[in-house]
C-alpha cells in the first residue's frame, strides 16, 4: 500500500542537501531542510573533499549531478605527498591530468555545497532556523518560537547534532589533537615555494605527534592546517594575536625542514582554531520510530582518512532508497524502514571509524611515525577499499586509548556527562565559543561575563516600565488608604500648602491600610504560581507576559478614573480602587514570574569557556558571572522603575492622586511597544506540557523508597534514578513505564534544594521591609518639613541604582581578580544579616520617636502641637540603605538560584515559588497587623531582627557546600527529551 511522508532534514550541509536532492520529485513526499545559519555564506565551509567512486561519486550520479560535479572537480588535485618533518617522502602521487578518471577527484567543500543548493527548489531550505530541541510527536522547536511536527526527522546537523541529543546521551570525545587552520590566498604569487611543494594537490607531513598539512583549493589559495598532541601549546593555538600564535607555533616546529616551515609564512590569513573529536567506534543509538541520523551526526570520526563525507553521501543514498521503498509500499511502517537503514549504516560506519581512528593512531600516537607506521597505514586503506579479509587484521581499535606513549580521551565519565570535560569545546548552538577550562584553570584564571543577546537588555527595560508603573502606584497606596482628604487641600488628595499633614484620600486608618496593602502584596506574590504554571505548561512565557501586560493596563485605567477628585469627594473612591487593586495584582502575578527567566535565557551559553583577551590574558567566560551581571542590571532597572515612586509621592502631595496614578500609566504603555520590537529577536522557550507531573512522581516514589529521613539529599534521590531502579527490577510506576532519566532526577533534586532555600526568605522579607506599613507609619510621626512622609523610602531604590554598577564593575571583578569566591550562598547570607541590621536601626529610630514625640509612646495618631517628633524623617536613610544592599545580595542571588537550579521547562514556576515567599511574608504580617499599635511598635523590629541574625548562621551552615556545585545545568527542554537526553554540550 503506498504511503506519504512529511520529512524534516535538520542541517543544510552537503549531506543534508544531497538527501533532499535524492528525494526530489518523489510522489507523496514533502521535504524541508532547517538550517541554523542565516544564509549560505554565514560561515566558511572548510577545505577540499576527496570523493570516492563507490560512495560519494555514486551518490552524485544517482542524484543526477555528476556532470555538474565534473565541471568543478579537479583530478589534478589528486597529487599527494606524505612525508616526515625532514621532508623524507613515504608516499607520493604525481599531479594528475584533466582527463584522469582514477576515481577520487577533488572539489572544494564550498563549491560542492553550492552545487547542491542550486539543485534544490528555492523554498526547500528554511534559513535562520536554529533547532532548540525535539519533543514528543517528532515536533521540532526552534529558537524563534516556531514549532512544527513531522512524520520523519533526519538529523544531518553535524558533529554537535541536536537531533542526536534526543536519541542518545552519547557525545563526541576529544581525540587529544588540537590545532588551527588558515588560508594562503593566491599561493602561486604570494607563496610560490609553498605552491610548488603542495603541487596543486595535498601535502601531509607527520612527526613527533604533530602535523603540517597543505591543500590546494580551486580559487588558487592553499589551506594550511597545523595539529599537535601537546596540550601545553594551548596558549599559542588560542592566542588573540595572530603574529604571536604563528611565532610560537613556529618555535614548536623549529626542527622541521625549512621548506615545510614555509607553510607558516606571514602572508597567511588566520581562519579558525580546531580540535578533533570523534564518536566511539561502533557507536549506535536505540532506534526511534520516526527519527534517524546521517553523516557526522551519525558517525563523527577524525578527518585524517577522508571518509566522513563519503560515508555521509552513502548514508543518504541508501536512506533515500529506503524512503522511496516505503512510499511505494515496500515497508509497512517508517519504523521498519529505519531499522533496515540503520542496521546497514551501523556496519558501514564502524568500518569507516576503524579506518579513521586507526590512521590517526598510526600518524599521531605511534612513536617514530610515519617511518614506523606507514606500512600499517597503507594496509588499513587497502583493506578498507578492497575487503576486510584481503589482509590480516592490524589489531583492534580500542575506543578508550591508543598504543604508544600518547593516550586520547575516548570515554566520557558520568561527571563529564553532567558538564563539559576539560578538553571539550563549548558551543552556543553551532557557534564555537572556546575550550572548557580544566579544574586548575577554574581555580586560577579570572572569571568574566560573556555575551548576552541584545533582546536581554531590552527585556530589562520592559521590567523597568512595569515596575515603574507598579511601584509608582503602590508607593502611594498607604497614604491614599490610611489618611483622609487633607483639610484645606484641593480635594484631590493633596495637602494644603505648608502643611505637615500627609496626602490622603480614603481615611481608613493604619490597620485597614496595612490590611489592604498586605492583601495586595499577598495576591501579587501568590498569583505568580498560577502565572508560572500557565506559562510552563500551556502558553509559553512570552505569550503569558503579554497577557499580564494587557491585564495590568486595564487596572491602570480603572485606578486613574477612581482617583478623579469628584469621585473622591463624593466618598466613592473605595470601590474602584479595590477593583483596580485586585486586577493589578492579577496582571502583575501573571507577568512577574515569566520576565526574569525570559531575560536570563538570553544568555545562551551554558558552560564556562576559555578566552584570550587582546592583552594576552587568558580568562574564563562564565555563565554564572554573566547571569550575575545581567540579573544585577535587571534588578537595578527594577529599582530605577521603583524610584518613580518619588515622582508619584510629590504628585500626590502637591497635585493629587489622579496625577499620581496617571504618571505610572503613561510609563506603563511603553511595554507593549518594546515587546513588539524585540519579539522576533527574543529566544523563547515553548510550553513543555505538564512536566510537573513527572516531578511529583519522582518525589513521591523517593518518599516511598526512603521515607522522610535525609529528604532532599543527593543519595536520597539516587534511589529513584532509572539506572538504580533497573537494578532493583523496577521498570514501571503505577503500571506505566518510567518516563524520566537519571539527569531529570538530578534536576528535581537541585530544584528542591532551591525551594528549601526559599523557605528562609519570609523572615528575610519581614526584616527587609518591616511588618505591614510600620516604617511608613514611623515616617509619618517624624518631622518632614513639607516632604511627603513616604519620600524617604525612595532611598532604597536609589541605593540599589548606585550600588549595582559598583558591585557589577567594581567589587565582584575585584574579588574575582584576587580569586576570592563569593558564591550565591555567601551573598544570600550577607543579605540576611544586612536586613536584620536594618531592623535594628528601625527599632532604635522608633524608640527615639517615642522618646521625643509630644504624645510619647502614642506617637502614631498624635494631635498635640504639630503632632510629630522633632526627629527628622531623613534619619530613616540608613535603614533603607541597609535594606537596599541586602536585596542586592539576597534577592538578586535568589533570582539566580531560581533560574540556575530549575529545569528549563519549570523555570517560571520555580521563580513563582521564590516570589511566593513574599506572599508568605505578607500573610505573617497580616496576622500581626492588630498588634501594630502604640505603644508597642519597637517590638516588631526587634522580634524579626534577632531571629534574622540567628537564621542567617543556620542558613550558611546548611547550604555552604552549594557554592561548589556546577552553577548551571543544561537540562531537558521538553517532556519527551527528558526521556532520552541527560547530557548536553
N, C-alpha and C positions, 0 to 999 in steps of 0.2 A: 504494500500500500504506500503510495507516495506521501511525503511529508513536506512541511515548510519549516523554515528556521529564521529567527531574528538573531543575528550574530553581532557581538561587540568584540572588536580586537583592540586591546589596550597597548598602545605603543606604535608609533609611525616610523620605526626604523626600517632597514631593508627587509627584515624577516616579516614584520607585520604587514608592510606594503605588498610584499610578494604574495602573502596568503590572500589578501583582498583581491589582487590581480588574478590569482588562480581560481577564485570563486566568482569572478566577473561573468555576467550573463547566465549564471546558473538559475534555472527557474525556481520559483517559490523560495527565494533566498534573498534576505536583506542584510547587507554588511555595512557596518560603520566602524571607523577607526577613531579612537580617542587618544589625543596626544597632549602632554603637559606643555610642551614648547608652544609659544605663541605663533611661530611661523617656522618654515623650513630652515631659515637662516639664523635661528636663535642662538645656536652654538655650533662649534666645529664638530665634524663627523669622523675625524681620525685620518689615518693614512691609507695605504693601498690594501686591496684584498686579492688573494690568490684563489681563484675559483677552480674546482676540480671537475673533471669530465663527468664522473658518475653521480655527482651530488649537486653542487652549485650550478654547473653548466646545464645539467639535465633539467633542473627546476626552471631555469630561464627558458630553455627550449619548450618545456611544457606550457609555460606562460605566454609563448609566442613573442618573446622579447630577445631572442638570441641574435637576430640580425641587427637590432638596435644596439645590443651589447657589443657586437663586433666593431661597430663604428667608433666605440670609445675605448675598447680594450687595447692593451699593449702587450704583444708577445715578446717584444724586445725587453720588457720589464722582467723577464724570467732570468736574466743574468744574476748570478749569485756567487758570493764569496763567503765562506765560513772559515774563520781564522782565529789565532790566539793574539795575545797582546803584542807579540813580536812580528805580527803580520805573516806568520807561518800559515800557509793555507792547508786546510784539511778536506775541503770540498769546494769545487768551483765549476760553475756552468758559464760558458761563454755567452755573450749577448746574442739574443735570438734575432730573427729577421721577421719582417712583417707578415709573411705567409706561413710562419711556423704554426703547427697545429699540435704541439706536443700535449696539449690538454690542460694547461694551467696558466692561462693568460692573466695579466694583472689589470685591475681597474681601481681608480680612486674611489674610496667609500662614498665621498660626496657626490661624485658623478653617478655611481650606481643608484644611490638613493633618489637622486633627481630623476633618473631614467624611470624608476618605479613610480614615483609620484606623478610624473607626466602620463603614465599609462592608466591612471585611475580617473574616474569621473570627478569633477571638482568638488562635489558635495560628499565625497566618501569620508574625508578626514575632518574631524572637529578639533581645530587647533585651540590651544589655551585651556584644555580640559584636564586639570590636574586631579588624578584619582586620589581620593582620601581613603576609601575602604570599599569593601564589598559586603553586602548584608544578605540575609536570608531571602530566597527567591531570586538569586542572581541579580540583585539590584546594585548598580554602581552609584556611588556617592562622590560628587566632585566638589572641589573647593569653593566654587561659586554658588553652592547650594542646590545644584541640579541633581535629580535622582532619575535613574532610568533602569528598567528591568529588561532582561534578555533571555532568550531560550538557551543560548550558548555564549560563554565568555571565554576568550582566548587571551592569555597573558603573554604578550610579546614585548613586555616593558623592561627587559634588560636585567642587568646584574642585580639591582636592588628592587626587584619586582614587588609591587604592592599586591598584585594578584597572587603571587606565590605565598605571601604572608597569610593570606586567607586559607591556603591549603595545608600549610606546614609551618612548624616553628623553626625549621632549619634555615640557616642563613649562611652567606658566604664567609669564609675564614681567610685571614691574611696568610699569604704564602711565604712571607719573610723576604720579599723582594720589593724594593721601592725605587723610584727614580723620577725623571721628568723628561718632557719631550719639547722640542722646539723646531721651528722651520728655518731653513736657509733659502731665502727667496732667490729666484733666478740664479741657481747654483752655478751654471756654466760661466756666468760673468762674475759673480760675487765670490765664489769659492771654487775656482777651476780644479784645484788639486782634489778636493772632496768629490767633485763631479766626476773626475776621471776614476777615482777609486771606487765609487759606487757603480760606475759603468752602466748608468741608466737602469739599474736593477736594484739589488739588495745586498747589503754588507752586514754580516753578523760577526762580531769579534767578542770572544769569551775568554776570561782568565780570572782566577782568584775570587770567584763568586761575583764577578762584575761583568758588565756587557756594554759595548758601544754598538749601536745599530744605525744604519742609514738606509732610507728607502726613497727612491726617485718617485715623484708624483707627476701627474700628467701635465701640470702647469709649469713644469721646469724647476720647481722647488724640490728640496730634499728634506724629508722629515728625519730628524735625529732623535734617538731615544737613548737615555743613559739609565742603567739599572745597577743597583748594588744590593748585596745582602747584609751590609754593615749598618745596623740601626743607629750607630753613633753619628752617622752622616746626616741626620735629620736637619740640623741647623743649616747645612748647606743647601739641602734639597728644598727646604721650605722658606728660605730667606726671601724677604720682600725686595731685596736688592739683586737685580739680575747679574750685575757685574761681580758682586761678592759671591753669588752662587757659582757662577762659572769658574771664578778663581779657585774656590775651594774644591769644586769637582775636579778641576784640572790637577790640583795637588794630589787628589786620590788616585788619579791615573798618570801620575808623573813618570812612572817607569814603563809606560806603554810607548809603542813606536810613534815617532813624530808624525808619520803620515796619518795615523789614527787620531792623534790629538788635533789634527786639522778639523775634525768633526765638531770640536768645541770652539770653532772660530768666533770671534766677536761680531761677525756680520749676521749672526743668527738672531731670530726674533723669538722671545720666550712665549711658550704656549701654555703648558699645563704641567702640574705635578701628577705623579701616578703611583699607585700601589696596586700590587697584583693580588687578586682574590680568586678563590675557587669554591665551588660546592664540592662536597665529598665525592670521591669516586664511587660510582654505583648509586648516587643519590636518586631517590624516587619519593613520590608523595602518595598518600592514600587517595584513591580515586574519588572524584566528586561527580555526581550525575550530570553536571552541566558546565563544568569549569575545567580548563586544561591549560598547559603551558607549552611554549615553543621557544627555540633559540636560547639565548643566555638565561632567560628566566627559568628554563627547564634544566640546563646543564652548563652553567658557567664554568669555564675552565681557563687555565693560563693561556695566553695568546701565542706561545712560542712554537706551536706546531701548525698554526694556520688552519685549524679545523673548525673553529667556532661558527663562522658564518656558513660554511658548507653544511655542517650538521643542521644548522637552523633552516637553511633552504630545503634540506631533505625532510626536516620535520614538517614544514608547511606543504611540501609536495604530497607527502603521504596523508597528512591531515585533510587536505583538500579532496583527495581521492575518497577518504572515508566519509566526508560530509556529503559529497555527491552521491556516494553509495546510500547513505541514509535518506537523502531527498528522493532517490529513486526506489526506495523500499527495501534496500539490501539489509538494513538493520531495523529492528523493531523499536529501539529507543536510542536516544542520544547517549545514554549511559553505556549501552552495549557497544556503540560505535567508538566511544572514547577509550573503553578498556582495550579494544583491539589496537587502536593507535598507540596508546601509552605502553602496552607490552612491547611493541616493536621499538618505540622511541627509547625506552629504558635500556634495551640491549644495545642499540646503536650508540647511545650516549656513553655508556660505560666504556666501550672500546675507544671512543674519542677522548674521554677523560684519562684513561690509562695511558694513551699515547702522549697527551699534552703534559700530564704530570710527570711522566717518565722522561720526556725531553727536558723539562725544567730541572728534574733531578740530575740528569746527565750533565748539563751545562753549568748549573749554578751551585750544586751541592755535592759534586764529586771532585775530590782533590786531584789536581793535575789536569782538569778538563781544559780544552777539549781533547788533548792528546790521549788521555786515559779513557775517554768515554765515547769517542767518535764512532767506533765500531758498533757499540751498543746502540748509539743514537740512530745510526743508519739501519740497523736491523729492526728497530722499533717501527721506523717508517715503512720499510718493505713489508713487514708482517701485517701492518695495518692496511696497506693498499692492496696486497695480494690476497692473503688469507691467514688467519691466526695460526694454522698448522704448517705454514710454509717454512717457518724457522722455529726452533725450540724457544720456549718462554725465557725471558731475561730476568725472571724474578718478579714476584707480585709487587704491585704498587700499594704500599701501605698508606692509608689515609691519615695516619696520625704523625708520621715522621718520615724523614729521608735517611738514607745511609750516609756515611761520611761524618764530618765534624759538624756540619750545619744541621739545623732542625727547623722545619717550618711548622707553623701552628695550623693544624687541620682539625682540631676538635674544639668544641665550644662547651665550656662548663656551665652548670646551672647558674652560677653567679654571673658569668658573661652573658647568659641569655637574658638576664634581668636588666643589663645595661651594657653599652659597648665595651669591648675589650680594649686593652691599652694600645692595640695595634690596629684598631678598626677605624675606618673613615666615618665621619659624621656628615650626614646629608640632610638637607631641608628639601624633602621630596626627592627630585632628581639632581638638585644642585649640591655639588660638593662644597663643604664648608671648611674642612680641615681634618686633622687626625685627633682621635680621642687621646686625652692625656694619660700617662702612666700614674700609678699611685705616688711615685716620687714627685712627679710634676704637679700633681694635685696639692701636695703639701709644700711645694717650694715656689711655684710660679704665681704671679699675681693674677687675680680674677678680675675681669672687666665685663661690662654689659655688652650685649650683642645687638643685632639689628631687630627692629620692630616694624611691622607693616605700618605704612602711613595712616591707614584707617584706624589703627590702635589709638593714636593720639587724637584723631577726630572724634572717636567714640568717647574719649575722656572729656571732650568739650560738650558732648551730649549729656554726660553725667553732671558737668558743671551747670548747664542750663536747667536740668531737672532739679538739682539740689538748690540752685539759686531761687527757683520758684518755690520749692518745698520749704526751705528754711526761711526764705523771705516772708512766707505766711506764718509758719509755726512759731517764729521768733516773737511775734506779737500776739499769739493766741492767749498767753497767760493773762496779760493786762486786758485784752479785749473781753475775756470772760469774767475776770475777777473784779475789776473796778467798774463803777457806773460811769455814765457820761459825766465828765468833769464839770463842776459848777463854773459858770462863766465861759465855758468853751463854746465852740461853734456848732455843736450838735452833731458833729461827725465823729466824735471821739477824741478830738484834740484837746489838750489842756489850755486853760486860759493863759495868755502871755504873762511870764514871770512867775507862774505858779509852780510850786514844788510837787503838786499832785501829779501822779502818773496818768497817761492816757487810758481811757477805758470806754466800755460801751454797754455790756450786758449786766454788770453789777451782781454777779452770782456768788462772790466771795472766794476765799482761798481754797476751801475744801471742794467746792463744785469745780472751780478752775483746775485744781490738781486732778480731780477725778476725770474730767473730760480730756485734759491733755494726756493723762496716763492711758485712758481708753484709746485715744487716737494712736499713741505710741505703741500700745499693745497690738492693735489691729494692723498697723503699718509694718510691724515686725513679725506678726503671726501669719498674715496672708501670704508672705513670700513662700511659705511651704507649698501652698496651692500654686503660686506662680512658677516655682521651680519644677513641681510635678508636671504642670501643664506644658512647660517648655521642653522638658527632657523626654516626655512620653508622647506628646500629641502634636505640638505646633512647631517646635524648634525655638531657639532662643530669640532670634531676630524678629520673627513674627510676634512673639509674645511681648517683646519690648515695645513694638509698635502699638499693640493693643493697650498696654499700660499707658502709653503716651496719650492716646485718644481719651481714655477714661479720666486721666488727670486734667486734661484740657477742659472737659465738661465741668469738673469740680471747680476750677479757677473761675469760670464764668459765673457759676451759682454763688461763689463766695463774694465776688465783686458786687453782684446785684444785691445780695443780702446785707451789704455794708453801706448802701445808699443812705444818706442822712435821714431822709423822711421815714425810711423803714425802721432805723434805729430809734428815732424819736417817738415813733408810734409804739415801741416796745415789741416789734415783730421780728427782731433780728435773730432770735434764738433758733427758730425752726430752719430757715435756710442755711444758717451756719452749721448746725448739726448735720444736715443732709450733705453739705459740701465737705464737711469733715470726714464723714464716712466714705464718700466717693473718693476723696483724695487718698485715704488710707488704702482703699481697694486698688486704685491705679498705681500708687507707689509700691504696694506689696507685690504687684504683678511685674512691675518694671525692675525693681531693685535687685532681686536675686540673679537676674539674667545679664545685667550690664557688665558687672565685673568679670565673670568668666569669659564673656564675649571679648572684652578688652584684652584679657590675658592670653586668649587663644590667638591673638595676632602675633604673638611670639611663637613662630612656627618650628624652631629647632628645639629639640627636647634633651639634648645631651651636650656636655661641655666639649669644646674642641680647641686645639692649639692654633694660635695666630701669631704671626711675626709682625710687629709694628714697624713703621718706617724708621724708627730709631734703632731697629735691630733687636729690641727686647721681645722675647717670646712670652706671651701671656695666654691665659685660659679664658676664652669667651664662654661664660657660664650662664645657663638658663636661670638659675636662682638669682644671680646678680641682675640679670636683665629684667626678670619679673619683679624683683625687689624695686628696681628703679622705676619701672612702669607703674607699679602699684603705689609708690610714693607720689608719683606725678598724678595718678588718678585720685589719690586721697587729697593731695594739695588742691586740685581743681574742685573737689567736693567742697573744700573749705573756702576757696575763692567764691564759690556759689553761696556758701553759708554766710560769708562776710556781707552778702547782700542784705542780711538782716539789719545792718547798720542803717541802710537807706530806708528800709521799711519802718524801723524804730522811730527815726526822725519824721518820716512821712506821717505816721500815726500821731506823734506828739505835736507836730506843727500844723498838719492839714486835716488828717482824719483817716479812718480805716478804709474808706473806699479807695484812696490812693495807695495805702499800704498794701492792699490786696491786688490792685491793678498792676503795679510795677512788676511783681513776680510773674503775673500772667503774660506780660509783654515779653519778658525774658524767655518764658516757657515755650513760646511759639517759634523759637529758633530751632527746637529739637526736630520737628518733622522735616525741616529744610535740610539739616545736616544728615539725618538718617537717609533721606532720599539721595543726597550727593554721594555718600560712601557705600551705598547698597551693593554695587557691583564689585567693589574692591574689598569688601569685608569677607573674611573667612568665616563661614557659617557652619555650625555643626547641626546636621539634621536630627530630628527626633529619633529616638532609638527604640521605641516601644517600652514595655514595662520591664526594664532590667531590674527594677526594684523587687520584682517577684523572685528572681534568682538570688538577689542579695538576702532577702528574708529567708529563703530556703537554706542558704549556706549557714546563716546564723542559727536557724532552728535545728539543723542537723548537727551543728557543732555543739549546741547545748545538749542535745540528746546523747551525743557521744561522750561529752566531758563534764556535764553538769555546769555549775557556775564558777567552779574553782579556777582561778587564773584566767577568767574571761578576758578576751581581747589580746592575750599574749600570742607570740608567733607560733609557739608549739601548740597552743590551743586550737588554732585553725589548720595546722598541718594535718590534723586527723581527718579533715573533710576534703582534702585535695584528692582529685580523681586518681592520682598515682597511688596514694595511700589507701583509698577505698578499694582500688583494684586488688591490692594485696590481701585485703580482708574479704574479698569475694563479693563486694558491693558494686553493682553496676547500674543501679536504678534507685530512684527516690519516689516513694508512693506510686510505684508501678510505671514510672516514666524514666527514660534514660537520663543519666547525669548530664546536664546541659551547661556545665561550666568547666573551665580548665584550671590548672594549678595557678596560673597567673591571675585569674579572676579572684581566686580565694585570697591571694596576697593583696589585691586591690581592696577587697572587703575589709581585711584586717587594718590596712592603712586608713581607710575611711572611718572605721570605728574608733581608732585611736584619735583621729582628728575630732570626732564627735565627743569623745571623752574630754578632750582638751577644752572644747566649747563649754562644758559644764562649769568651768571656773569663771566664765565671763559674766554671769548675772551679778555676782558680788562685785566684780570689777566695775560694771556699769553703775551700780549703786554708789561706788566710790567716785566714779568719774564725773557723775552729774548731780550727785546728791539725790535724796529721796524726794520724789514729787517735784514741786516748784520751790523747794526750800531756799535755794540760792537766789532765785529771782525775788522771792519774798524778802530775803535778807537785804538785798539791794534796795528794796522799797522802803526799808526802815533806816536807810543811811542818807547822808546829805548828797544831793545830786547837782545842786546849783544849776538847775534848768535842763540838765541832760536827762534823757529817758533812763528810767531805772534798769531797763534791760539792755542798755547800751554797752555796759562793761563786759557783758558776756561775749561780745564780738572779739575780745582779745583771745578767745580760744581759736577761732579760725585764723585770726591774724598771726598768731604764733605758729600755727601749722604752715601757713603760706611762707613765712620767713624761714622756719626751721627745715622744711622739706628739702629745698636745694642745698642747705648746709649739710644735711645728712647724705643726700644723694651724691654730691660732688666734693664734699669735704671729709666728714667723719668716716663714712663707710669706705671710700677709697683709701684713706689713711690707714685704717685698720687692716684692710687687705694688703696694702703695701708692706706692712710690718708682720704679715702672716698671722694676725690675730683673728681667730674665728669668732664671729658674733652672730651665731645662728638664730633662727626664729624662736627657739625655746628661751635662750638668754634674753632676747629682745622682749618677749612677752613678759618674762619675769620682771625685768626692769620697768616695763609699763605698769604692771600691777603695783609695784612699790611706789611709783610716782603718783598713781591715782590715790593710793592710801594717804600719801603725804598731802595731797590737795585737800582731803577731808580733814586732816589735822589743822591745816590753815583755816578751813571753813569753821571748825569748832572754835578756834581762837577768836576769829572775827565775830562769831555770834555771841561769844562771851563778852567781848568789848562793846558790842551793840547794846546788850542788856545793861552793861555797867554804865553806859553813857546816855541811854535814851531817857527822855522826860518821863516815860511810863515804866522805866526799869525793865523788869523781866516780862512785861506785856507790851513789847515794842511794836508788834506787827500791826495792830489796829489803833495805834496811839493817836489821840486827837488833842493832846496838850501842847500848846505852843505851835511850833511848825510841824510837830508830830514825828520828827525823825531824830536820830542820833547825829551829833556833830561829826561823827566818824565819816570820812569821805568814801563814797562808793568806789573810788579808784583803788582803795585798799584791797578790793577783791581780785586785782590783776594777778598777783602771784598764784592764787588758787586756779584761775583759768589757764595760766601759762603751764602749770604743772599738769593739769588735765590734758591740755593740747599735746604736750610732749609725751605723755603716757599713751595717747592714741597713736602717735607716730610709731611707737614701738609695739604696743599690744594689738591695736585694731588692724593696722597695716599687715602685721605678721599673721594675724588671724585670717585675713583675706588670702594671703599667700598659701597658708596651710589648707584652707578650704578648697583652693584650686589644685594645689600640687598633690594632695593626698587623696583625691577622689577620682574615680573613673570618669573619662570624658563624658560618658552618657549620663552621669549623675551630678555633674558639677553645679548646675543651677540649684538642685535640691540640697546639696551639701552647703552651698553658700546660704541658702534659705535657712538651714538649721543653725548656721552661725548667726544670722540676723535674728533668728527666733530667740536667741539669748537676751536680746533687747526686750522682747515681749515678756519673757520670764521676769526680767528685772522690773519691768513696768507693773507686772502683776503683784510682785512683792511690795513695790512702792504703794500700789493701790490698797493693799491690805493694811498698810500702816498709816494711810492718809488721815484717819480720825485722830491719830496721835500727834499730828503735825500742828501743834498749838502751843502758844505760850503757857507756861514758862519753860518748856522742855525742849526747845529747838537746838540746844547744844548736843543732846544725846544721839540724834540721828547721825550726826557727823562722826561722833566717837564710836558709835555702835557698828559702823561699817569700816572705819579706818583700822581698828585693832585686828579684827579677823582678816582684813585685806592683806596686811603685812604677813600674818601667820600663813595664810593660804598661798602667798607668793613663794614662801620657802618650801611648802609641801609640793606645790606645782613643779618647781625646778627639780626637786629630788626625784619625783616620779617620772619625769619626761626628759631628763637631761641627755639621755642617750640618743634621742631622736635627731639631734643636730648632726649626728654622724651618719644618718641614713641618706640614701640617694634622694635628692630633692624631688625629682620629677620622674615618674614612670610613664612611658608612652603606652597607654593601656589600650584595651579593646575599644573599637569605635562603634560597635553595634552588637546586638544580641547574638547574631549568628557568628560574628567574628570572635566573640568570646569563646565559642566552642572550639575554635581552631587556632587562635592567634595569641600566643603568650609573648613572643619576643618580637620587638620591633626595632628597626635600625635607628 
